[in-house]
Amino acid sequence: MELKMIDTLRRLNKGVALCVGAGLLICAAFVLTDIIMRRFGTSLGGTEEIAGYAMALATSWGMAYTLLEMGHVRIDILRSRADRFKRALFDVFSMTIMTGVIITIAVKAWPVLERSIKNGSTANTPLETPLVWVHLPWFAGWVWFALMSTIVTLCALSLLFKRRHEDTEKFIGAFAEQDTSK
């Protein structure tokens, strides 16, 4: 059951990643258009601001995809020398710590959004972007990552208690570098 859930979450997050990627491509096209226009003495304006917003959104939403594709960096010097059970313990421990950190980030991001809503805040730029337009999806991305991290951690704990250490390693394990010289 846990592995089916993780596979479902992977498919869902691939869709999210494709949307984020499309947004980044649109942003890149916007910046490129502005650069070309500057060569002719005009500009769209606000490209730096919009690119910054795009990067913040891509980061918050892209983290869950990276988690489920095991793309986050880990240092596995101790883990690589352990047996399967101890590797599973290291993996669950690292997921638990990461989940705590991500939940903290999501909780700390809420006051930023709340302030934007209450004050009707706008960017201090020529575009005067209503910040709720940026802070709401940014906050939602961190909440999404916290939710994904929590689900993955609970699945890993379930597998650990069931003594399915090999399955735990398959979806949250840090993979040691393989010798590719052969």
SULHUKA-V431643 format. One record per residue. N is the residue number from 1. RES is the residue in one small letter. PSI is psi as a letter, one per 30 degrees, with the letter a starting at -180 (* if undefined). BURIAL is + if it has 9 or more other C-alpha atoms within 8 Angstrom, else -. D_CENTER is the distance of its C-alpha to the mean C-alpha in Angstrom with 1 decimal. Layout:
BEGIN
N,RES,PSI,BURIAL,D_CENTER + N,RES,PSI,BURIAL,D_CENTER
END
This chain:
BEGIN
1,m,e,-,23.9 + 2,e,e,+,20.8 + 3,l,e,+,20.2 + 4,k,e,-,20.9 + 5,m,e,-,18.3 + 6,i,e,+,15.6 + 7,d,e,-,16.9 + 8,t,e,-,16.8 + 9,l,e,+,13.2 + 10,r,e,+,12.5 + 11,r,e,-,14.7 + 12,l,e,-,13.2 + 13,n,f,+,9.6 + 14,k,e,+,11.6 + 15,g,e,-,13.2 + 16,v,e,+,10.2 + 17,a,e,+,9.3 + 18,l,e,-,13.0 + 19,c,e,-,13.2 + 20,v,e,+,10.6 + 21,g,e,+,12.6 + 22,a,e,-,15.8 + 23,g,e,+,15.0 + 24,l,e,+,14.6 + 25,l,e,-,17.8 + 26,i,e,-,19.6 + 27,c,e,+,18.7 + 28,a,e,+,20.0 + 29,a,e,-,23.1 + 30,f,e,+,23.6 + 31,v,e,+,23.6 + 32,l,e,-,25.8 + 33,t,e,-,28.2 + 34,d,e,+,28.5 + 35,i,e,+,29.2 + 36,i,e,-,31.9 + 37,m,e,+,33.3 + 38,r,f,+,33.7 + 39,r,f,-,36.0 + 40,f,g,-,38.2 + 41,g,g,-,38.3 + 42,t,l,-,36.0 + 43,s,l,-,32.3 + 44,l,e,-,29.9 + 45,g,k,-,28.8 + 46,g,g,-,25.5 + 47,t,e,+,23.5 + 48,e,e,-,22.1 + 49,e,e,-,21.1 + 50,i,e,+,19.5 + 51,a,e,+,17.7 + 52,g,e,-,16.3 + 53,y,e,+,15.1 + 54,a,e,+,13.6 + 55,m,e,+,11.6 + 56,a,e,+,10.5 + 57,l,e,+,9.4 + 58,a,e,+,7.8 + 59,t,e,-,5.7 + 60,s,e,+,5.0 + 61,w,f,+,4.8 + 62,g,f,+,3.6 + 63,m,e,+,1.0 + 64,a,e,+,3.9 + 65,y,e,+,5.9 + 66,t,e,+,5.9 + 67,l,e,+,6.9 + 68,l,f,+,9.4 + 69,e,g,-,10.7 + 70,m,h,+,11.3 + 71,g,f,-,10.1 + 72,h,k,-,9.4 + 73,v,k,-,12.8 + 74,r,k,-,15.4 + 75,i,j,-,19.0 + 76,d,h,-,21.2 + 77,i,e,-,24.7 + 78,l,e,-,25.8 + 79,r,e,+,24.0 + 80,s,f,-,25.6 + 81,r,g,-,29.0 + 82,a,l,+,28.6 + 83,d,l,-,29.8 + 84,r,e,-,27.7 + 85,f,e,-,27.8 + 86,k,e,+,26.9 + 87,r,e,+,23.9 + 88,a,e,+,22.7 + 89,l,e,+,23.3 + 90,f,e,+,21.3 + 91,d,e,+,18.4 + 92,v,e,+,18.6 + 93,f,e,-,19.2 + 94,s,e,-,16.1 + 95,m,e,+,14.0 + 96,t,e,+,16.0 + 97,i,e,-,15.6 + 98,m,e,+,11.8 + 99,t,e,+,11.9 + 100,g,e,-,14.5 + 101,v,e,-,12.7 + 102,i,e,+,9.6 + 103,i,e,+,12.4 + 104,t,e,-,14.3 + 105,i,e,+,11.8 + 106,a,e,+,11.7 + 107,v,e,-,15.4 + 108,k,f,-,16.1 + 109,a,f,+,14.3 + 110,w,e,+,16.8 + 111,p,f,-,19.9 + 112,v,e,+,18.6 + 113,l,e,+,18.4 + 114,e,e,-,21.6 + 115,r,e,+,23.4 + 116,s,e,+,22.6 + 117,i,e,+,24.0 + 118,k,e,-,27.0 + 119,n,f,-,28.0 + 120,g,h,+,27.3 + 121,s,k,+,25.7 + 122,t,l,+,25.6 + 123,a,k,+,24.5 + 124,n,h,-,27.3 + 125,t,l,-,27.5 + 126,p,f,-,29.9 + 127,l,f,-,27.5 + 128,e,h,-,27.4 + 129,t,k,-,24.1 + 130,p,j,+,23.9 + 131,l,f,+,20.9 + 132,v,f,+,20.2 + 133,w,f,-,19.2 + 134,v,e,+,16.3 + 135,h,e,+,15.6 + 136,l,e,+,15.6 + 137,p,e,+,12.7 + 138,w,e,+,10.8 + 139,f,e,+,11.7 + 140,a,e,+,11.1 + 141,g,e,+,7.3 + 142,w,e,+,7.4 + 143,v,e,+,9.9 + 144,w,e,+,8.3 + 145,f,e,+,5.7 + 146,a,e,+,9.0 + 147,l,e,-,11.0 + 148,m,e,+,9.4 + 149,s,e,+,9.6 + 150,t,e,+,13.1 + 151,i,e,-,14.2 + 152,v,e,+,13.5 + 153,t,e,+,15.3 + 154,l,e,-,18.1 + 155,c,e,+,18.6 + 156,a,e,+,18.8 + 157,l,e,+,21.2 + 158,s,e,+,23.2 + 159,l,e,+,23.6 + 160,l,e,+,24.6 + 161,f,f,-,27.2 + 162,k,g,-,28.4 + 163,r,h,-,28.8 + 164,r,i,+,26.8 + 165,h,e,+,25.5 + 166,e,e,-,25.2 + 167,d,e,+,23.0 + 168,t,e,+,20.7 + 169,e,e,+,20.5 + 170,k,e,-,19.8 + 171,f,f,+,16.4 + 172,i,g,+,15.1 + 173,g,l,+,17.6 + 174,a,k,+,17.3 + 175,f,k,-,19.6 + 176,a,l,-,22.3 + 177,e,k,-,23.3 + 178,q,k,-,26.0 + 179,d,j,-,29.2 + 180,t,g,-,29.3 + 181,s,f,-,32.8 + 182,k,*,-,34.7
END
